[in-house]
Amino acid sequence: MVEAELRCRGGTAQVRVEGQCLIVGKGASEARADLQGSIQQWDSLPDDLRERRVQQIAQLLSEGAQRAPVAMHKRRPLRPGLFSFVRH
């Protein structure tokens, strides 16, 4: 259900389960949602609240993945440095 909601939001990442967490992405772009409370309450929730919870979890995962830091590459100088003639 959450994976389908993520696709509706434009996400393409695979959702995986670790313990009681749903996880999207890997490494620095990983986002997690702890489902312990949702799992405990799921059977007692009416359908509309279940759908709302699915939407909330999908939003949490998609926003978490978007907030991931972008890797910065060290910029190389355009001109040769003082010791550029020395080979390593």
C-alpha positions as CSV (number, residue, x, y, z in Angstrom):
1,M,0.0,0.0,0.0
2,V,2.8,2.4,0.9
3,E,4.8,1.5,-2.2
4,A,1.7,2.2,-4.4
5,E,1.3,5.6,-2.7
6,L,4.9,6.5,-3.2
7,R,4.5,5.7,-6.9
8,C,1.5,8.0,-7.0
9,R,3.8,10.7,-5.6
10,G,6.3,10.1,-8.3
11,G,8.7,8.0,-6.4
12,T,10.4,5.0,-8.0
13,A,12.4,3.6,-5.1
14,Q,11.8,0.1,-3.8
15,V,10.4,-0.2,-0.3
16,R,12.0,-2.8,2.0
17,V,11.2,-4.0,5.5
18,E,13.7,-4.2,8.3
19,G,12.1,-5.3,11.6
20,Q,9.3,-2.9,12.1
21,C,10.6,-0.2,9.8
22,L,9.9,0.6,6.1
23,I,13.0,1.8,4.3
24,V,13.4,3.6,1.0
25,G,16.8,4.4,-0.6
26,K,20.3,3.4,0.4
27,G,23.1,5.1,2.2
28,A,22.9,8.8,2.5
29,S,19.5,8.9,0.7
30,E,17.9,6.3,3.0
31,A,14.6,7.3,4.7
32,R,13.0,5.2,7.4
33,A,9.5,5.0,8.9
34,D,8.9,3.1,12.2
35,L,5.7,1.2,11.9
36,Q,5.4,-0.1,15.5
37,G,2.5,2.1,16.5
38,S,0.7,1.7,13.2
39,I,1.0,-2.1,13.3
40,Q,-0.4,-2.2,16.8
41,Q,-3.4,0.0,15.9
42,W,-4.0,-1.3,12.3
43,D,-6.8,-3.8,13.1
44,S,-8.8,-1.2,15.1
45,L,-8.5,1.6,12.5
46,P,-11.4,2.3,10.1
47,D,-10.6,2.1,6.4
48,D,-10.4,5.9,6.0
49,L,-7.8,6.2,8.8
50,R,-5.8,3.3,7.4
51,E,-5.6,5.1,4.1
52,R,-4.6,8.3,5.8
53,R,-1.9,6.5,7.7
54,V,-0.6,5.0,4.4
55,Q,-0.4,8.5,3.0
56,Q,1.4,9.9,6.0
57,I,4.0,7.1,5.9
58,A,4.5,7.6,2.2
59,Q,5.0,11.3,2.7
60,L,7.5,10.7,5.5
61,L,9.5,8.4,3.3
62,S,9.5,10.6,0.3
63,E,10.4,13.7,2.2
64,G,13.1,11.9,4.0
65,A,14.7,10.7,0.8
66,Q,14.5,14.2,-0.7
67,R,16.2,15.8,2.3
68,A,19.2,13.5,1.9
69,P,22.5,15.4,1.5
70,V,23.9,15.8,-2.0
71,A,27.4,14.6,-2.5
72,M,29.7,17.4,-3.3
73,H,32.7,16.8,-5.6
74,K,35.9,18.6,-5.0
75,R,36.4,21.1,-7.8
76,R,39.6,20.8,-9.7
77,P,41.4,24.0,-10.6
78,L,41.2,25.1,-14.3
79,R,44.9,26.0,-14.4
80,P,47.9,24.0,-13.5
81,G,49.1,24.2,-9.9
82,L,52.6,25.1,-8.7
83,F,53.7,21.5,-8.6
84,S,51.6,20.1,-11.4
85,F,54.7,19.0,-13.3
86,V,55.4,16.4,-10.6
87,R,53.9,13.0,-11.4
88,H,52.7,10.6,-8.7
